[in-house]
């Protein structure tokens, strides 16, 4: 069977195909890309060990323990698409044929893995989860309840070693000179440059990444995003500072969590399957804006996790300078929470007049 790297969303698989088929290009018979690197399972087997190792974490439904929830079983194709987003927008029949062709021997020995429904037993194995899951035997809601109402500072529900490991796979570097933006609702005269940075230690209010009194600089990727994040009202004046990065920094990019390939070197397939849901939840919670009726206690779970990330050191040097996460107020934009505001300097301030707002809504009752 012949296909190309554009049949896949997974960057690791696409990269492997590009490397092993560098001299063989042409139109793909599957996705019809005009100039893809063509991989032929009749003569190449470079992908086989990667896919076989991934498929080995799955168990056919007939072999799952009785305690496994039947509602959580699904076809192998659906799980690979939903959990890992491995394949591009190609027909299910083609995905099935690719899997059979790449993993021919496995198909012959365990055909029900491909033709029936499957599950991952360890997802519901309390003994395994205790050592391998980010939240051990707990879900996110249990962690939230404990951290908000029972044990604020010394929770035993998190495997910090696992969190630190995954942070290393979503590192992102910004070079000195990069520009970001921060907004403050102001008078028409605006704020001076000297008043546009983060509040000083002891004066800051709660945020997703910082507790009250702990300084943290929140900046946005663009002006439109920072105007949304500050929740300016119609006819408000908003001072927007342009912040320039003074030196190279490394952040934990929570936005990249959904893009971590199961095939990346150094990650165990099974552990990745278990922890992906928790990491995606962390990104969602970091991005969420509080409603007026919400309590600042809702910030506590993410503050707790960010404090740990902030504490990670190698050779007595802080490993990460901040957190990057999505903006829910302006989809497509993103924010940085910077631990040390002195890494940025405000180089200009412009005042904006909010002339109108556009509301969208959905009926909930």
C-alpha positions in Angstrom: 0.0 0.0 0.0 1.2 3.5 -0.8 0.5 6.7 1.1 2.4 9.9 2.1 3.1 12.1 5.1 0.1 14.3 4.3 -2.2 11.4 5.2 -1.2 12.0 8.9 -1.6 14.9 11.3 1.0 13.4 13.6 4.2 15.3 13.1 6.5 12.5 14.2 5.1 10.0 11.7 5.1 12.6 8.9 8.8 13.4 9.7 9.7 9.7 9.5 8.0 9.3 6.2 9.7 12.4 4.8 13.1 11.0 6.0 12.8 7.4 4.7 11.1 8.3 1.5 13.1 11.4 0.6 13.9 10.3 -2.9 10.4 9.0 -3.7 7.8 11.8 -4.3 4.7 12.1 -6.3 0.9 12.2 -6.1 -0.5 10.3 -3.1 -3.2 7.7 -4.1 -4.9 8.2 -0.6 -5.0 12.0 0.1 -4.1 13.0 -3.5 -1.4 15.5 -2.4 0.5 16.4 -5.5 4.1 16.3 -4.1 4.2 14.0 -1.1 6.9 11.6 0.0 5.5 8.2 -0.9 5.8 5.4 1.6 5.3 1.9 0.2 4.5 -0.8 2.8 5.4 -3.4 0.1 9.1 -2.4 0.4 9.3 -0.4 3.6 8.7 -1.3 7.2 10.1 1.7 9.1 6.7 2.6 10.5 5.9 -0.9 11.7 7.6 -0.9 15.1 6.1 2.5 16.0 2.5 1.5 15.3 2.9 -2.0 16.7 4.2 -0.7 20.0 1.3 1.8 20.1 -1.4 -0.8 19.3 0.0 -3.1 21.9 -1.5 -0.9 24.6 -4.9 -1.9 23.4 -6.9 -5.0 24.3 -9.8 -6.4 22.3 -13.1 -6.1 24.2 -13.5 -9.9 24.6 -10.2 -9.9 26.6 -10.9 -6.9 28.8 -11.6 -7.6 32.6 -15.2 -7.6 33.6 -14.7 -4.4 35.6 -13.8 -2.5 32.5 -16.8 -0.1 31.6 -18.3 -1.4 28.3 -19.4 2.1 27.4 -15.7 3.1 27.2 -14.8 0.6 24.5 -14.7 1.8 20.9 -13.1 0.8 17.5 -9.4 1.1 17.2 -9.8 3.7 14.4 -12.1 5.9 16.5 -9.7 5.8 19.4 -6.6 6.5 17.3 -8.4 9.5 15.8 -10.0 10.8 19.0 -7.3 10.2 21.5 -4.2 10.8 19.3 -5.4 12.7 16.2 -2.8 10.6 14.2 -4.6 10.6 10.8 -5.5 13.5 8.6 -9.0 13.8 7.1 -8.9 10.6 5.1 -11.7 8.0 4.9 -12.0 5.4 7.7 -11.7 2.6 5.1 -8.3 4.0 4.1 -7.2 4.3 7.8 -8.2 0.7 8.3 -6.2 -0.4 5.2 -3.1 1.6 6.3 -3.2 0.0 9.8 -3.5 -3.5 8.3 -0.8 -2.9 5.8 1.7 -1.3 8.3 1.0 -3.9 11.0 0.4 -7.0 8.8 1.8 -9.6 11.2 -0.2 -8.1 14.1 -3.4 -8.2 12.1 -2.9 -11.9 11.3 -2.2 -12.8 15.0 -4.9 -10.5 16.6 -7.5 -9.6 13.9 -10.1 -8.6 16.5 -7.9 -5.7 17.5 -8.6 -4.1 14.2 -12.1 -5.4 13.5 -13.8 -5.2 16.9 -13.9 -2.7 19.8 -11.0 -2.2 22.1 -10.0 -0.7 25.4 -6.9 0.2 27.5 -7.1 -1.9 30.7 -4.7 0.3 32.7 -7.0 3.3 32.4 -9.2 1.6 35.1 -6.5 -0.2 37.1 -6.2 1.6 40.4 -2.8 -0.1 41.3 -1.2 1.0 38.0 -2.7 4.5 38.1 -1.3 5.1 41.6 2.2 5.2 40.2 1.7 6.2 36.6 -1.1 8.8 36.5 -0.6 12.5 37.1 -3.5 12.5 39.6 -3.0 9.0 40.8 -6.4 7.3 41.4 -8.3 10.6 41.3 -10.0 12.7 38.7 -9.6 16.5 38.3 -12.7 17.2 40.3 -11.4 15.3 43.3 -8.2 17.3 43.1 -10.1 20.6 42.9 -12.2 19.7 46.0 -9.1 18.8 48.1 -7.0 21.8 47.1 -9.9 24.3 47.6 -11.4 22.9 50.8 -9.1 20.4 52.5 -5.4 20.7 51.9 -4.3 23.9 50.2 -0.5 23.5 50.3 0.5 19.9 50.7 -1.7 17.8 48.5 -0.7 14.1 48.0 -2.9 13.7 44.9 -0.3 14.7 42.3 2.6 12.8 41.0 5.0 15.7 40.5 7.6 13.7 38.7 5.1 13.0 36.0 4.2 16.6 35.7 7.8 17.6 35.5 8.4 15.0 32.8 5.6 16.3 30.6 6.7 19.9 31.0 9.9 18.9 29.3 8.0 17.8 26.2 6.2 21.1 25.8 9.0 23.5 26.2 9.0 26.6 24.1 11.7 29.3 23.7 11.2 32.9 22.9 14.1 35.0 21.7 14.9 38.4 23.0 13.1 41.2 21.2 9.7 39.4 20.9 6.8 41.7 21.5 3.8 41.1 23.7 1.0 43.3 25.0 -0.7 44.1 28.4 -3.8 46.2 28.9 -5.3 48.3 31.7 -8.6 50.1 31.8 -7.7 53.7 32.2 -8.7 57.3 31.7 -8.4 58.9 28.3 -5.0 60.2 29.3 -3.8 56.6 29.8 -1.1 55.2 32.1 2.6 56.1 31.8 5.0 53.3 30.9 6.1 53.1 34.5 2.7 51.9 35.6 2.0 49.3 32.9 4.0 46.4 34.3 2.8 43.8 36.9 1.9 45.1 40.4 4.8 44.9 42.9 5.2 42.1 45.3 2.5 42.1 48.0 0.1 44.2 45.8 -1.0 41.8 43.1 -4.5 40.2 43.1 -5.2 36.5 42.3 -4.7 35.2 38.8 -4.8 31.8 37.2 -1.0 31.5 37.7 -0.4 33.5 40.9 -1.8 33.7 44.4 -2.6 37.1 46.0 0.6 39.1 46.7 2.8 37.1 44.3 4.0 39.1 41.4 3.2 37.7 37.9 3.2 39.5 34.6 0.4 38.5 32.3 0.9 39.5 28.6 -1.0 38.6 25.5 0.1 37.6 22.0 -1.6 40.6 20.3 -3.5 43.8 21.0 -6.9 42.3 20.2 -6.4 39.5 22.7 -5.3 41.8 25.5 -8.3 44.0 24.9 -10.5 41.0 25.3 -8.7 39.7 28.4 -9.0 42.9 30.3 -12.8 42.7 29.7 -13.1 46.3 28.6 -16.7 47.7 28.4 -18.1 49.8 25.7 -16.9 53.4 25.9 -14.0 52.4 28.2 -10.5 53.7 27.5 -7.8 51.1 27.6 -4.1 51.7 27.9 -2.2 49.0 26.0 1.5 48.6 26.7 3.9 47.1 24.2 6.3 44.8 26.1 9.7 43.7 24.6 11.4 40.6 25.8 14.9 41.5 27.2 16.5 38.1 27.0 15.7 34.6 25.7 13.2 32.7 27.9 11.7 29.2 28.1 8.1 28.6 28.9 5.8 25.6 29.4 3.5 25.8 26.4 0.2 24.3 27.7 -1.3 24.9 24.2 1.0 22.2 22.8 -0.4 19.5 25.1 -2.8 18.2 22.5 0.0 18.1 19.9 2.3 15.8 21.8 2.8 12.8 19.6 2.4 9.3 21.1 5.5 8.5 19.0 7.8 11.1 20.5 11.1 9.7 21.9 11.1 9.3 25.6 7.4 9.0 26.2 5.8 5.7 27.1 2.7 5.0 25.0 0.6 3.7 27.9 1.5 6.5 30.3 0.8 9.1 27.6 -2.6 7.6 27.1 -3.4 7.8 30.8 -2.2 11.3 31.4 -3.3 13.1 28.2 -6.7 13.9 29.7 -5.3 15.6 32.8 -2.9 17.7 30.8 -5.6 18.9 28.4 -7.8 19.7 31.5 -5.0 21.8 32.9 -4.8 23.9 29.7 -8.6 24.3 29.7 -8.6 25.5 33.4 -5.7 27.9 32.8 -7.6 29.5 29.8 -10.9 29.8 31.6 -12.1 33.2 32.6 -14.0 33.7 35.9 -17.6 34.9 35.8 -18.6 37.7 38.1 -20.4 35.2 40.3 -17.3 32.9 40.5 -15.0 32.8 43.5 -11.3 33.5 43.4 -11.0 30.1 45.0 -11.5 28.7 41.5 -7.9 29.9 40.8 -6.4 27.8 43.5 -5.9 24.4 41.6 -4.0 26.1 38.7 -2.1 28.3 41.1 -0.9 25.1 42.9 0.3 23.4 39.7 1.9 26.6 38.3 3.8 27.1 41.6 5.3 23.7 41.2 6.3 24.4 37.6 7.8 27.7 38.8 9.9 25.7 41.4 11.5 23.3 38.9 15.2 23.9 38.9 18.3 22.3 37.2 21.8 23.2 38.5 20.2 25.7 40.8 18.7 27.6 37.9 15.0 28.0 37.3 14.0 25.8 34.4 11.0 27.8 33.2 10.2 31.5 33.0 6.5 31.2 32.6 3.4 29.4 31.3 1.7 29.8 27.9 -2.0 29.1 27.5 -4.9 29.7 25.2 -7.2 32.7 25.4 -10.8 31.8 25.6 -12.0 35.4 25.3 -10.3 35.7 21.9 -9.9 32.3 20.2 -6.7 32.2 18.2 -4.9 34.4 20.7 -2.8 33.3 23.6 -1.4 34.5 26.9 1.9 34.2 28.8 2.1 34.3 32.6 5.7 35.4 33.3 7.2 34.6 36.7 9.7 37.5 36.7 8.3 40.7 35.2 11.8 42.1 34.9 12.3 39.9 31.9 10.2 42.4 29.9 10.3 46.1 29.4 7.4 48.3 28.4 8.5 50.4 25.4 5.3 52.1 24.5 1.7 52.8 25.6 -1.2 53.5 23.4 -4.8 54.4 24.5 -7.8 52.7 22.8 -11.4 53.8 22.9 -13.8 50.8 23.0 -16.5 51.9 20.6 -18.6 48.8 20.5 -18.8 45.2 21.7 -20.1 42.1 19.8 -21.9 39.5 22.0 -22.5 35.9 21.1 -24.7 33.6 23.2 -26.3 30.2 23.5 -29.5 29.2 25.2 -28.8 27.1 28.3 -32.4 26.9 29.8 
